[in-house]
Amino acid sequence: MGALHVGEPRVSFQQQQQQQVGKNGQQGHGHGAVVEEIHGLIKVYKDGFVERIPAIPDVPCTWGTTASVPGVVIARDAVVDRATGVWARLYAPAAAAAAGRVPVVVYFHGGGFCVGSAAWSCYHEFLAKLAARAGCAVMSVDYRLAPENRLPAAFDDGVTAVRWLRQQAAISSAADELSWWRGRCRFDRVFLAGDSAGATIAFHVAARLGHGQLGALTPLDVKGAILIQPFFGGETRTASEKTMPQPPGSALTLSTSDTYWRMSLPAGATRDHPWCNPVTGRGAPRLDSLPLPDFLVCISEQDILRDRNLELCRALRRAGHSVEQATYGGVGHAFQVLNNYHLSQPRTQEMLAHIKAFVRAR
């Protein structure tokens, strides 16, 4: 549970596999045909070998700390679970030391459960901004990826992250490499959050915690969940999935969505599996039976997931849950991290303001 030293290699199962193959001079060749592919991100070969393309660079936790986001303290990455390799990047606003403790956001990155990292430069920059502008401490979780670790591995890792946070909250006065962060955190004001697949993880972790999977959370208190463009699906297509035009290079197309779900769900499962479709999926628990926190759902107007996100909001409200929703015009999926729309910057500022207001109200 200690901190990782800056520059310490973060070797996942897949990286180990690729490194071994590299020693044999194969580098992804000799593994048979490609059976699944998302161009520029990931290839899965017939023999199960997985090749991830470094489309977005990893950056150390010290990258851009003062130049790009003034007022943010960014320290060493913390090991959450050595057995699985799960780790987290911790952020806190520097002003917290003088102004008192701040709420904690447990954040899960996007990437269809199959790609992405808490070390990706786009997430590092976005979450540093979130910490500074929303006045929060952030725990950005690097969870295990599919298809090597199919669902529910990411959900399990989300619960493990909350367990680690509860352990940190119970440490009263120990001076160690993480005391700088603990001393800035209000553990009685915790929020689960994520974008795309990370928002799906946040939703399912909230449901598990509500059902008591970790038992009593004290001294933690989960006040809300922030779902940014949550990645859900279903066998029946929504109107936005069928008709929403997507520009070349869009972060999420319908075929890409289907590929992510094939690689991440249990083998043979359909998109009506409750992990993919918690609203109308076969075997999905009734939403009114789930003890869930308040929600903020952030929706992009030009996202193929727009209608599914709206459907989730309606279903949660019918089940008696508190839901705030915000829709961002003129932008598509993952605009806040990829900056792939001309309106990305102003809409990101709007999103940060909405998150700040949601957290402050609780």
DRENDO-1510 file (C-alpha; in Angstrom, 1 decimal, always signed):
<recs>
REC; n; res; u; v; w
REC; 1; MET; +0.0; +0.0; +0.0 .
REC; 2; GLY; +3.0; +2.3; -0.3 .
REC; 3; ALA; +3.8; +4.8; -2.9 .
REC; 4; LEU; +5.5; +4.0; -6.2 .
REC; 5; HIS; +8.7; +5.9; -6.9 .
REC; 6; VAL; +8.5; +8.3; -9.8 .
REC; 7; GLY; +9.4; +6.5; -13.0 .
REC; 8; GLU; +9.0; +3.0; -11.4 .
REC; 9; PRO; +7.7; +0.7; -14.2 .
REC; 10; ARG; +4.1; -0.3; -14.0 .
REC; 11; VAL; +4.1; -3.7; -15.5 .
REC; 12; SER; +0.7; -5.2; -16.2 .
REC; 13; PHE; +0.1; -8.9; -17.1 .
REC; 14; GLN; -0.2; -7.9; -20.7 .
REC; 15; GLN; +3.0; -5.9; -20.7 .
REC; 16; GLN; +4.8; -8.9; -19.2 .
REC; 17; GLN; +3.4; -11.1; -22.0 .
REC; 18; GLN; +4.4; -8.7; -24.7 .
REC; 19; GLN; +7.9; -8.3; -23.3 .
REC; 20; GLN; +8.4; -12.0; -23.2 .
REC; 21; VAL; +7.2; -12.3; -26.8 .
REC; 22; GLY; +9.5; -9.5; -27.7 .
REC; 23; LYS; +12.5; -11.4; -26.4 .
REC; 24; ASN; +11.6; -14.2; -28.9 .
REC; 25; GLY; +11.6; -11.6; -31.7 .
REC; 26; GLN; +7.9; -12.1; -32.6 .
REC; 27; GLN; +6.4; -8.8; -31.5 .
REC; 28; GLY; +2.8; -9.9; -32.1 .
REC; 29; HIS; +3.5; -12.0; -35.1 .
REC; 30; GLY; +3.0; -15.8; -35.3 .
REC; 31; HIS; -0.1; -15.6; -33.2 .
REC; 32; GLY; -2.6; -16.4; -35.9 .
REC; 33; ALA; -5.2; -14.1; -37.4 .
REC; 34; VAL; -6.5; -11.0; -35.7 .
REC; 35; VAL; -9.9; -11.9; -34.3 .
REC; 36; GLU; -10.8; -8.6; -32.7 .
REC; 37; GLU; -9.4; -5.1; -33.4 .
REC; 38; ILE; -10.1; -1.5; -32.6 .
REC; 39; HIS; -7.9; +0.4; -35.1 .
REC; 40; GLY; -5.0; +2.3; -33.5 .
REC; 41; LEU; -5.8; +0.9; -30.0 .
REC; 42; ILE; -5.9; -2.9; -29.6 .
REC; 43; LYS; -5.6; -6.2; -31.5 .
REC; 44; VAL; -6.5; -9.6; -30.2 .
REC; 45; TYR; -5.0; -12.6; -32.0 .
REC; 46; LYS; -6.4; -16.1; -32.5 .
REC; 47; ASP; -4.1; -17.6; -29.8 .
REC; 48; GLY; -5.3; -15.0; -27.2 .
REC; 49; PHE; -2.2; -12.7; -27.5 .
REC; 50; VAL; -3.2; -9.0; -27.0 .
REC; 51; GLU; -1.4; -6.1; -28.6 .
REC; 52; ARG; -2.1; -2.6; -27.3 .
REC; 53; ILE; -0.9; +0.3; -29.4 .
REC; 54; PRO; +0.4; +3.3; -27.4 .
REC; 55; ALA; -2.0; +5.8; -28.9 .
REC; 56; ILE; -1.8; +8.1; -25.9 .
REC; 57; PRO; +1.5; +8.5; -24.0 .
REC; 58; ASP; +1.9; +7.5; -20.3 .
REC; 59; VAL; +3.2; +10.4; -18.2 .
REC; 60; PRO; +4.8; +10.4; -14.7 .
REC; 61; CYS; +2.9; +11.8; -11.8 .
REC; 62; THR; +5.2; +14.8; -11.8 .
REC; 63; TRP; +4.3; +15.8; -15.4 .
REC; 64; GLY; +3.0; +19.4; -15.9 .
REC; 65; THR; +2.2; +19.8; -12.2 .
REC; 66; THR; +2.7; +23.6; -11.9 .
REC; 67; ALA; +2.9; +24.8; -15.4 .
REC; 68; SER; -0.4; +23.5; -16.7 .
REC; 69; VAL; -2.6; +23.3; -13.5 .
REC; 70; PRO; -1.4; +25.8; -10.8 .
REC; 71; GLY; -2.3; +24.9; -7.3 .
REC; 72; VAL; -2.4; +21.1; -7.6 .
REC; 73; VAL; -0.2; +18.8; -5.6 .
REC; 74; ILE; +0.6; +15.6; -7.4 .
REC; 75; ALA; +2.7; +13.1; -5.6 .
REC; 76; ARG; +3.7; +9.5; -6.0 .
REC; 77; ASP; +1.5; +6.8; -7.4 .
REC; 78; ALA; +0.2; +4.4; -4.7 .
REC; 79; VAL; +0.0; +0.7; -4.8 .
REC; 80; VAL; -3.6; -0.5; -4.1 .
REC; 81; ASP; -3.3; -4.2; -4.5 .
REC; 82; ARG; +0.1; -5.9; -5.2 .
REC; 83; ALA; -1.6; -9.2; -6.0 .
REC; 84; THR; -3.5; -7.8; -9.0 .
REC; 85; GLY; -1.2; -4.9; -9.9 .
REC; 86; VAL; -3.9; -2.3; -9.2 .
REC; 87; TRP; -2.5; +1.1; -8.4 .
REC; 88; ALA; -3.8; +4.7; -8.2 .
REC; 89; ARG; -2.6; +8.2; -8.9 .
REC; 90; LEU; -3.4; +10.7; -6.1 .
REC; 91; TYR; -4.2; +14.4; -6.5 .
REC; 92; ALA; -5.1; +17.1; -4.1 .
REC; 93; PRO; -5.4; +20.9; -4.4 .
REC; 94; ALA; -2.5; +22.6; -2.6 .
REC; 95; ALA; -5.0; +25.1; -1.1 .
REC; 96; ALA; -6.5; +22.3; +0.9 .
REC; 97; ALA; -3.7; +22.4; +3.5 .
REC; 98; ALA; -4.8; +25.9; +4.5 .
REC; 99; ALA; -8.5; +25.7; +3.8 .
REC; 100; GLY; -9.1; +22.4; +5.5 .
REC; 101; ARG; -9.9; +19.0; +4.2 .
REC; 102; VAL; -11.7; +18.4; +0.9 .
REC; 103; PRO; -14.0; +15.8; -0.6 .
REC; 104; VAL; -12.5; +12.7; -2.2 .
REC; 105; VAL; -13.4; +11.6; -5.7 .
REC; 106; VAL; -12.5; +7.9; -6.6 .
REC; 107; TYR; -12.2; +8.0; -10.4 .
REC; 108; PHE; -12.2; +5.3; -13.0 .
REC; 109; HIS; -10.8; +6.0; -16.5 .
REC; 110; GLY; -12.6; +5.1; -19.7 .
REC; 111; GLY; -11.5; +2.9; -22.6 .
REC; 112; GLY; -14.2; +0.3; -23.1 .
REC; 113; PHE; -12.7; -1.8; -20.2 .
REC; 114; CYS; -9.9; -2.8; -22.7 .
REC; 115; VAL; -7.6; +0.2; -23.0 .
REC; 116; GLY; -6.6; +3.2; -21.0 .
REC; 117; SER; -4.6; +4.0; -17.9 .
REC; 118; ALA; -4.5; +6.4; -15.0 .
REC; 119; ALA; -1.1; +7.4; -16.4 .
REC; 120; TRP; -2.4; +8.4; -19.8 .
REC; 121; SER; -1.6; +12.1; -20.3 .
REC; 122; CYS; -5.2; +13.0; -21.1 .
REC; 123; TYR; -6.5; +11.6; -17.8 .
REC; 124; HIS; -3.6; +13.1; -15.9 .
REC; 125; GLU; -4.4; +16.6; -17.2 .
REC; 126; PHE; -8.2; +16.3; -16.8 .
REC; 127; LEU; -8.0; +15.0; -13.2 .
REC; 128; ALA; -5.4; +17.6; -12.2 .
REC; 129; LYS; -7.9; +20.2; -13.4 .
REC; 130; LEU; -10.7; +18.5; -11.5 .
REC; 131; ALA; -8.7; +18.5; -8.3 .
REC; 132; ALA; -7.8; +22.2; -8.7 .
REC; 133; ARG; -11.1; +23.6; -10.0 .
REC; 134; ALA; -13.6; +21.5; -8.1 .
REC; 135; GLY; -11.6; +21.5; -4.9 .
REC; 136; CYS; -11.3; +17.8; -4.5 .
REC; 137; ALA; -8.8; +15.1; -3.7 .
REC; 138; VAL; -8.8; +12.5; -6.4 .
REC; 139; MET; -7.8; +8.9; -6.4 .
REC; 140; SER; -7.5; +7.8; -10.1 .
REC; 141; VAL; -7.6; +4.0; -10.2 .
REC; 142; ASP; -5.7; +1.9; -12.7 .
REC; 143; TYR; -7.7; -1.3; -12.8 .
REC; 144; ARG; -7.2; -4.5; -14.7 .
REC; 145; LEU; -8.2; -4.6; -18.4 .
REC; 146; ALA; -10.1; -7.0; -20.6 .
REC; 147; PRO; -9.9; -9.3; -22.5 .
REC; 148; GLU; -7.2; -10.7; -20.2 .
REC; 149; ASN; -9.3; -9.8; -17.3 .
REC; 150; ARG; -12.9; -9.9; -18.3 .
REC; 151; LEU; -15.7; -8.4; -16.3 .
REC; 152; PRO; -16.3; -8.4; -13.4 .
REC; 153; ALA; -12.6; -7.9; -12.8 .
REC; 154; ALA; -12.8; -4.1; -13.2 .
REC; 155; PHE; -15.8; -4.0; -10.8 .
REC; 156; ASP; -13.8; -6.1; -8.3 .
REC; 157; ASP; -10.9; -3.7; -8.6 .
REC; 158; GLY; -13.2; -0.8; -8.0 .
REC; 159; VAL; -14.4; -2.3; -4.7 .
REC; 160; THR; -10.8; -3.1; -3.8 .
REC; 161; ALA; -9.9; +0.6; -4.4 .
REC; 162; VAL; -12.7; +1.7; -2.0 .
REC; 163; ARG; -11.4; -0.9; +0.6 .
REC; 164; TRP; -7.9; +0.6; +0.3 .
REC; 165; LEU; -9.4; +4.1; +0.8 .
REC; 166; ARG; -11.2; +2.9; +3.9 .
REC; 167; GLN; -7.9; +1.6; +5.2 .
REC; 168; GLN; -6.2; +4.9; +4.5 .
REC; 169; ALA; -9.1; +6.7; +6.3 .
REC; 170; ALA; -8.5; +4.6; +9.4 .
REC; 171; ILE; -4.9; +5.6; +9.7 .
REC; 172; SER; -4.9; +8.3; +12.3 .
REC; 173; SER; -1.5; +9.9; +12.7 .
REC; 174; ALA; +1.1; +7.8; +10.9 .
REC; 175; ALA; +3.7; +10.0; +9.1 .
REC; 176; ASP; +4.5; +8.2; +5.9 .
REC; 177; GLU; +4.7; +8.8; +2.1 .
REC; 178; LEU; +0.9; +9.2; +1.8 .
REC; 179; SER; +0.2; +11.3; +4.9 .
REC; 180; TRP; +0.4; +14.5; +2.7 .
REC; 181; TRP; -2.7; +13.2; +0.9 .
REC; 182; ARG; -4.6; +11.7; +3.8 .
REC; 183; GLY; -4.3; +15.0; +5.6 .
REC; 184; ARG; -6.1; +16.8; +2.9 .
REC; 185; CYS; -9.0; +14.3; +2.6 .
REC; 186; ARG; -12.5; +14.4; +4.0 .
REC; 187; PHE; -13.3; +10.7; +4.0 .
REC; 188; ASP; -16.8; +11.4; +5.1 .
REC; 189; ARG; -17.5; +13.0; +1.7 .
REC; 190; VAL; -16.5; +10.4; -0.9 .
REC; 191; PHE; -17.8; +10.4; -4.5 .
REC; 192; LEU; -17.5; +7.6; -7.1 .
REC; 193; ALA; -16.8; +8.9; -10.6 .
REC; 194; GLY; -15.6; +7.9; -14.1 .
REC; 195; ASP; -16.1; +8.4; -17.8 .
REC; 196; SER; -17.4; +6.0; -20.3 .
REC; 197; ALA; -16.5; +2.4; -19.1 .
REC; 198; GLY; -15.2; +4.1; -15.9 .
REC; 199; ALA; -18.6; +5.5; -15.3 .
REC; 200; THR; -20.0; +2.0; -15.7 .
REC; 201; ILE; -17.5; +0.8; -13.1 .
REC; 202; ALA; -18.6; +3.6; -10.7 .
REC; 203; PHE; -22.2; +2.6; -11.1 .
REC; 204; HIS; -21.7; -1.1; -10.4 .
REC; 205; VAL; -19.3; -0.3; -7.5 .
REC; 206; ALA; -22.0; +2.0; -6.0 .
REC; 207; ALA; -24.5; -0.9; -6.3 .
REC; 208; ARG; -22.1; -3.3; -4.6 .
REC; 209; LEU; -21.4; -1.0; -1.8 .
REC; 210; GLY; -25.1; -0.3; -1.3 .
REC; 211; HIS; -25.7; -4.0; -1.0 .
REC; 212; GLY; -23.0; -4.2; +1.7 .
REC; 213; GLN; -20.2; -6.0; -0.1 .
REC; 214; LEU; -17.6; -4.3; +2.0 .
REC; 215; GLY; -19.8; -4.2; +5.1 .
REC; 216; ALA; -19.8; -0.9; +7.1 .
REC; 217; LEU; -17.9; +1.7; +5.2 .
REC; 218; THR; -17.2; +3.9; +8.2 .
REC; 219; PRO; -15.3; +6.2; +8.3 .
REC; 220; LEU; -16.1; +6.5; +4.6 .
REC; 221; ASP; -19.4; +8.0; +3.5 .
REC; 222; VAL; -20.3; +7.8; -0.2 .
REC; 223; LYS; -22.3; +10.9; -1.0 .
REC; 224; GLY; -22.7; +10.6; -4.7 .
REC; 225; ALA; -21.7; +9.1; -8.1 .
REC; 226; ILE; -20.6; +11.2; -11.1 .
REC; 227; LEU; -21.2; +9.3; -14.4 .
REC; 228; ILE; -19.7; +11.0; -17.4 .
REC; 229; GLN; -21.0; +9.5; -20.7 .
REC; 230; PRO; -21.6; +6.1; -19.0 .
REC; 231; PHE; -20.9; +3.2; -21.3 .
REC; 232; PHE; -23.9; +0.9; -21.3 .
REC; 233; GLY; -25.5; -1.1; -24.1 .
REC; 234; GLY; -28.2; -3.5; -25.2 .
REC; 235; GLU; -29.3; -5.8; -28.0 .
REC; 236; THR; -32.0; -3.4; -29.1 .
REC; 237; ARG; -30.4; -0.3; -30.6 .
REC; 238; THR; -31.4; +3.2; -29.5 .
REC; 239; ALA; -32.1; +6.0; -32.0 .
REC; 240; SER; -28.8; +7.8; -31.3 .
REC; 241; GLU; -26.9; +4.5; -31.7 .
REC; 242; LYS; -28.6; +4.0; -35.1 .
REC; 243; THR; -28.6; +7.5; -36.5 .
REC; 244; MET; -26.1; +9.7; -34.7 .
REC; 245; PRO; -23.5; +10.7; -37.3 .
REC; 246; GLN; -19.9; +10.3; -36.1 .
REC; 247; PRO; -16.9; +12.2; -37.6 .
REC; 248; PRO; -13.9; +10.1; -38.7 .
REC; 249; GLY; -11.8; +9.2; -35.7 .
REC; 250; SER; -14.6; +9.5; -33.3 .
REC; 251; ALA; -13.8; +8.1; -29.9 .
REC; 252; LEU; -16.8; +5.7; -29.9 .
REC; 253; THR; -18.7; +4.3; -32.9 .
REC; 254; LEU; -21.3; +1.6; -32.8 .
REC; 255; SER; -19.0; -1.0; -34.2 .
REC; 256; THR; -16.3; +0.0; -31.7 .
REC; 257; SER; -18.8; -0.2; -28.9 .
REC; 258; ASP; -19.8; -3.7; -29.9 .
REC; 259; THR; -16.2; -4.8; -30.1 .
REC; 260; TYR; -15.4; -3.5; -26.6 .
REC; 261; TRP; -18.4; -5.4; -25.2 .
REC; 262; ARG; -17.4; -8.7; -26.9 .
REC; 263; MET; -13.9; -8.4; -25.4 .
REC; 264; SER; -15.0; -7.4; -21.9 .
REC; 265; LEU; -18.2; -9.4; -21.1 .
REC; 266; PRO; -18.0; -13.0; -20.1 .
REC; 267; ALA; -17.5; -15.2; -23.1 .
REC; 268; GLY; -20.8; -15.8; -24.9 .
REC; 269; ALA; -22.7; -13.1; -23.1 .
REC; 270; THR; -24.9; -10.7; -25.0 .
REC; 271; ARG; -25.3; -7.0; -24.7 .
REC; 272; ASP; -28.4; -7.6; -22.5 .
REC; 273; HIS; -26.1; -9.0; -19.7 .
REC; 274; PRO; -26.9; -6.8; -16.6 .
REC; 275; TRP; -23.3; -5.6; -16.5 .
REC; 276; CYS; -23.9; -4.0; -19.9 .
REC; 277; ASN; -27.6; -3.3; -19.7 .
REC; 278; PRO; -28.7; -2.6; -16.1 .
REC; 279; VAL; -32.0; -1.0; -17.1 .
REC; 280; THR; -33.7; -3.7; -19.3 .
REC; 281; GLY; -31.1; -6.5; -19.4 .
REC; 282; ARG; -32.1; -10.0; -18.5 .
REC; 283; GLY; -31.4; -10.7; -14.9 .
REC; 284; ALA; -30.8; -7.1; -14.0 .
REC; 285; PRO; -31.8; -6.3; -10.5 .
REC; 286; ARG; -34.7; -3.8; -10.1 .
REC; 287; LEU; -33.3; -0.3; -9.7 .
REC; 288; ASP; -35.7; +0.4; -6.9 .
REC; 289; SER; -34.1; -2.4; -5.0 .
REC; 290; LEU; -30.6; -1.0; -5.2 .
REC; 291; PRO; -29.4; +1.3; -2.4 .
REC; 292; LEU; -27.7; +3.9; -4.5 .
REC; 293; PRO; -26.3; +7.4; -3.8 .
REC; 294; ASP; -27.3; +10.6; -5.6 .
REC; 295; PHE; -26.2; +10.8; -9.3 .
REC; 296; LEU; -24.9; +13.4; -11.6 .
REC; 297; VAL; -25.0; +12.1; -15.2 .
REC; 298; CYS; -23.0; +14.1; -17.8 .
REC; 299; ILE; -24.3; +13.5; -21.4 .
REC; 300; SER; -22.8; +14.6; -24.7 .
REC; 301; GLU; -25.3; +15.8; -27.3 .
REC; 302; GLN; -23.5; +14.1; -30.2 .
REC; 303; ASP; -22.6; +10.9; -28.4 .
REC; 304; ILE; -24.1; +7.6; -29.7 .
REC; 305; LEU; -24.7; +6.8; -26.0 .
REC; 306; ARG; -26.9; +9.9; -25.6 .
REC; 307; ASP; -30.2; +8.1; -25.6 .
REC; 308; ARG; -29.0; +5.3; -23.5 .
REC; 309; ASN; -27.7; +7.8; -20.9 .
REC; 310; LEU; -31.1; +9.6; -20.9 .
REC; 311; GLU; -32.8; +6.2; -20.5 .
REC; 312; LEU; -30.7; +5.5; -17.5 .
REC; 313; CYS; -31.6; +8.9; -15.9 .
REC; 314; ARG; -35.3; +8.2; -16.5 .
REC; 315; ALA; -35.1; +4.7; -15.0 .
REC; 316; LEU; -33.2; +5.9; -11.9 .
REC; 317; ARG; -35.8; +8.6; -11.3 .
REC; 318; ARG; -38.7; +6.2; -11.7 .
REC; 319; ALA; -37.0; +4.0; -9.1 .
REC; 320; GLY; -36.9; +6.9; -6.7 .
REC; 321; HIS; -33.2; +7.8; -6.9 .
REC; 322; SER; -31.9; +11.4; -7.1 .
REC; 323; VAL; -30.5; +12.2; -10.5 .
REC; 324; GLU; -29.1; +15.5; -11.8 .
REC; 325; GLN; -28.2; +15.5; -15.5 .
REC; 326; ALA; -26.2; +17.9; -17.6 .
REC; 327; THR; -26.1; +17.8; -21.4 .
REC; 328; TYR; -23.2; +19.4; -23.4 .
REC; 329; GLY; -24.1; +20.7; -26.8 .
REC; 330; GLY; -22.0; +20.3; -29.9 .
REC; 331; VAL; -19.6; +17.6; -28.5 .
REC; 332; GLY; -19.3; +13.9; -28.6 .
REC; 333; HIS; -17.9; +11.0; -26.6 .
REC; 334; ALA; -14.9; +11.7; -24.3 .
REC; 335; PHE; -14.5; +15.3; -25.5 .
REC; 336; GLN; -13.3; +16.3; -22.0 .
REC; 337; VAL; -10.2; +14.2; -22.3 .
REC; 338; LEU; -9.5; +13.9; -26.0 .
REC; 339; ASN; -10.2; +17.6; -27.0 .
REC; 340; ASN; -11.4; +16.3; -30.3 .
REC; 341; TYR; -14.1; +18.9; -30.8 .
REC; 342; HIS; -13.7; +22.7; -31.3 .
REC; 343; LEU; -16.0; +23.2; -28.3 .
REC; 344; SER; -14.2; +20.8; -26.1 .
REC; 345; GLN; -12.5; +23.4; -23.9 .
REC; 346; PRO; -15.6; +25.5; -23.0 .
REC; 347; ARG; -17.7; +22.4; -22.5 .
REC; 348; THR; -15.1; +20.9; -20.3 .
REC; 349; GLN; -15.2; +24.1; -18.2 .
REC; 350; GLU; -19.0; +23.7; -17.9 .
REC; 351; MET; -18.6; +20.1; -16.9 .
REC; 352; LEU; -16.0; +20.9; -14.1 .
REC; 353; ALA; -18.4; +23.6; -12.9 .
REC; 354; HIS; -21.3; +21.1; -12.7 .
REC; 355; ILE; -19.1; +18.6; -10.9 .
REC; 356; LYS; -18.0; +21.2; -8.4 .
REC; 357; ALA; -21.6; +22.3; -7.7 .
REC; 358; PHE; -22.8; +18.7; -7.3 .
REC; 359; VAL; -20.0; +17.9; -4.8 .
REC; 360; ARG; -20.4; +21.1; -2.9 .
REC; 361; ALA; -24.1; +20.5; -2.4 .
REC; 362; ARG; -23.3; +17.3; -0.6 .
</recs>
